């Protein structure tokens, strides 16, 4: 059974930091590259960052240098450490795989506002 459970979203001021967490089912975590995506109001879902099991990472240009993705194989967890947050980072954040599965979790809301 596929499971993707995101958490950690919150309201944060511009310039602040936040750490998102995602727990995935064993059936996918050790097979796929894990990734974070986000969807802002009125916009399409977009790629944020990904991390392969070998540790290779790729970031969207908009978050490069501010966000860091990591994963913990012992917990089937993937994290997104977000820093220097901007209002344009406001979105619902989702974890999924690369390529994306048809199944999506509920996401976690990140709001950056003063």
C-alpha positions in Angstrom: 0.0 0.0 0.0 1.4 3.4 -1.0 1.7 5.9 1.8 2.9 9.5 1.7 2.3 11.6 4.8 3.6 15.2 4.9 3.9 17.4 7.9 5.6 20.5 9.3 3.9 23.2 7.4 3.2 26.5 9.3 2.8 30.2 9.0 6.2 31.8 9.0 7.6 35.3 8.5 9.7 36.3 5.5 13.3 35.4 6.1 12.3 32.6 8.4 13.0 28.8 8.3 10.9 25.7 8.4 11.5 22.0 8.1 9.1 19.7 6.4 8.9 16.0 6.8 7.4 13.2 4.8 7.1 9.5 5.6 6.7 7.2 2.7 5.8 3.5 2.6 8.6 1.0 2.3 7.3 -0.2 -1.0 8.4 3.1 -2.7 11.0 4.7 -0.5 13.8 2.3 -1.3 13.1 2.1 -5.0 12.5 5.6 -6.2 14.1 9.0 -6.1 12.1 11.0 -3.6 11.1 14.6 -4.2 9.3 17.6 -3.0 6.8 19.5 -5.1 4.6 22.5 -4.3 1.4 24.1 -5.5 0.6 27.7 -5.0 -2.9 29.1 -5.1 -4.1 29.3 -8.7 -0.9 27.7 -10.1 0.1 24.3 -11.3 2.1 22.0 -9.1 5.8 22.4 -9.6 9.0 20.5 -8.7 11.1 21.8 -5.8 13.9 19.3 -5.0 14.7 15.7 -5.4 17.2 13.3 -3.8 18.2 9.9 -5.1 19.2 7.0 -2.8 22.9 7.6 -3.7 22.6 11.1 -2.4 22.5 13.0 -5.6 20.3 16.1 -5.4 18.6 18.5 -7.8 16.9 21.7 -6.9 14.6 24.1 -8.7 16.4 27.4 -9.5 13.9 29.3 -7.4 15.0 27.5 -4.2 18.6 26.7 -4.9 20.8 27.8 -2.0 17.8 28.3 0.3 16.3 24.8 0.6 18.0 21.5 1.4 16.5 18.1 0.8 17.6 15.1 2.9 16.4 11.5 3.5 16.7 9.0 6.3 16.4 5.4 5.1 15.9 4.1 8.6 12.7 6.0 8.9 11.5 6.0 5.3 11.5 9.8 5.7 12.5 12.7 3.4 12.9 16.2 4.7 13.0 19.7 3.3 14.8 22.3 5.2 13.7 25.7 4.0 15.5 28.9 4.8 15.3 32.6 3.8 11.6 32.0 3.1 9.8 34.4 0.8 6.1 35.1 0.3 6.4 33.4 -3.1 7.2 30.2 -1.3 3.7 30.1 0.0 2.1 26.8 -1.2 1.0 23.4 -0.3 4.0 21.2 -0.3 3.9 17.5 -1.3 6.4 14.7 -1.4 6.3 12.1 -4.1 8.7 10.2 -6.3 10.5 10.7 -9.5 8.7 10.0 -11.8 5.6 11.0 -9.9 3.2 8.4 -8.7 -0.5 8.8 -9.4 -1.1 8.8 -5.6 -0.6 12.1 -3.7 -0.7 12.7 0.0 -2.6 15.5 1.6 0.3 17.9 1.5 1.3 20.4 4.2 0.5 24.1 4.0 3.4 26.6 4.1 2.4 30.3 4.4 5.1 33.0 4.3 3.7 36.3 5.4 4.4 39.2 7.8 
